[in-house]
Amino acid sequence: MAPTLRDGDVVLVVLGAEPVAGDIVLVRWASRPGQLSVKRAVDRTEDGWVVHGDNSFGSTDSRELGPAEVLGVIRWRLWPRPRRLH
């Protein structure tokens, strides 16, 4: 999710929150049930959410894996540089 988030950032996730397009979300895919990912919500479909990474050249997302299950919405980066995320 660079440049918005980087490895090692500490974030606050509101589990079960309903996302809106543009939110940063915690997701998993049916094809990769053991993997959690952070992506940006794009659009809701019948099968889940279409999500994309902020870096389209280095992101594995719905363009390859299809719709994802959203587990929660990331509202704040707590460390470093604390701020609310949109």
C-alpha positions in Angstrom: 0.0 0.0 0.0 3.0 2.3 -0.4 3.0 5.2 -0.4 0.0 5.4 2.0 1.3 2.6 4.3 4.7 0.9 4.5 5.9 -2.3 6.1 6.1 -1.8 9.9 3.4 0.8 10.2 1.1 0.2 13.1 -2.6 0.8 12.2 -6.0 0.7 13.9 -8.5 -1.6 12.2 -12.2 -1.5 13.0 -13.2 -5.1 12.4 -16.7 -5.6 10.9 -17.0 -1.9 9.8 -18.8 -1.5 6.4 -16.4 0.2 4.0 -17.1 2.8 1.4 -15.2 3.2 -1.9 -11.8 4.8 -1.2 -11.4 3.3 2.3 -8.3 1.3 3.2 -9.4 -2.2 4.2 -8.1 -5.4 5.6 -9.0 -8.3 3.3 -8.6 -11.9 2.4 -9.3 -13.9 -0.7 -11.0 -17.3 -0.9 -8.1 -18.6 -3.0 -5.6 -17.5 -0.3 -7.5 -18.0 3.1 -4.3 -17.8 5.2 -3.2 -14.5 3.8 -4.4 -11.1 5.0 -3.8 -8.0 2.9 -4.3 -4.3 3.1 -5.8 -2.7 0.0 -8.1 0.2 -1.1 -11.8 -0.6 -1.5 -12.9 0.3 -5.1 -16.4 -1.2 -5.6 -18.8 -3.6 -4.0 -20.0 -6.6 -6.1 -22.2 -9.6 -5.5 -19.2 -11.7 -4.7 -17.3 -9.2 -2.4 -15.3 -6.1 -2.8 -13.0 -5.1 -5.7 -9.9 -3.8 -4.0 -6.7 -2.4 -5.5 -3.3 -1.6 -4.1 -2.1 2.0 -4.2 1.0 0.8 -6.3 -0.6 -0.8 -9.4 2.8 -2.0 -10.6 3.7 -3.9 -7.5 0.3 -5.1 -6.1 -1.5 -8.4 -6.2 -5.1 -7.5 -5.9 -8.6 -8.0 -7.3 -7.2 -7.5 -10.9 -5.6 -11.0 -10.4 -7.5 -12.6 -7.5 -11.1 -11.4 -8.0 -13.3 -9.9 -5.3 -12.1 -10.0 -1.7 -13.8 -10.4 1.6 -13.4 -7.2 3.7 -12.7 -8.0 7.4 -12.4 -4.4 8.6 -11.6 -0.8 7.8 -8.3 0.8 8.7 -9.0 4.2 10.2 -5.7 5.4 11.7 -2.0 4.9 11.3 -0.7 4.9 14.9 3.0 4.7 14.3 5.1 6.3 12.7 3.6 9.6 11.8 0.1 9.2 13.5 -2.8 10.4 11.4 -6.3 9.5 10.3 -6.4 7.5 7.0 -9.1 8.2 4.3 
